Amino acid sequence: MSKQYQSPYAGLNTNNRFSIAKRLAAVYHLDVSQVLFTYLKVAEPILRKGQPATQISEASQKRIDQQFENTLQHLSQTRER
């Protein structure tokens, strides 16, 4: 049995995006708008590469998640200084 990737951030692609962004903002000490904008800025170039808008491949979601988390950590560290 293969394990399918479970994205911790895929909910940002749904109607639950605000509540998820609010939780992430608290964790990373950022504003909700920063979290949402960051996700869009990270996801857009990856999704622009010819992928249907209704389906995000597992590989693309993994890339988005990794870049998004790295960016949130960087923003959080920058803000703490």
Secondary structure by P-SEA (a helix, b strand, c coil): cccccccccccccccaaaaaaaaaaaaacccaaaaaaaaaaaaccccccccccccccaaaaaaaaaaaaaaaaaaaaaaac
